[in-house]
Amino acid sequence: ISFTDIGFMFAQKPTNFLEKYAAKFCTPSTIQTYRSLLKNHILPYFKTKRPEEIDDSVIKDFFRYCEEKDLSPRRFKNTMALLKQVLSYANNKGLQITVLVFKSKDLLRETNSV
């Protein structure tokens, strides 16, 4: 995953997150789990999203996408937590991604009411 000729895609930030943040603060086992969550769940959904496209509605759609994949409760929770960390990292690195709704309980309530 790298920069493209078209422009900067969100998909670059998870790689930077793993290399620059997780490598310093996480165990090898945690990094392996993060790689798996990114590869199998987060990047397939977000790989074509530009940072400015990511908002509450995209997160809600991703929540539904994960529900449809029938992930175990632990895997589901870890995927959402990692996405939140990556988005926070991206914001700290200068991307303007505005996501207000992120607690699983809030997302569950909102996605069930749609």
Buried (B, 14 or more C-beta within 10 A) or exposed (E): BEEEEEEEBBBBBBBBBBEEBBEEEBEEEEBEBBBBBBEEBBBEBBEEBBBEEBEBEBBBEBBBEBBEBEBEEEBBEBBBEBBBBBBBBBBEEEBEBEBEBBEBEBBEEBBEEE
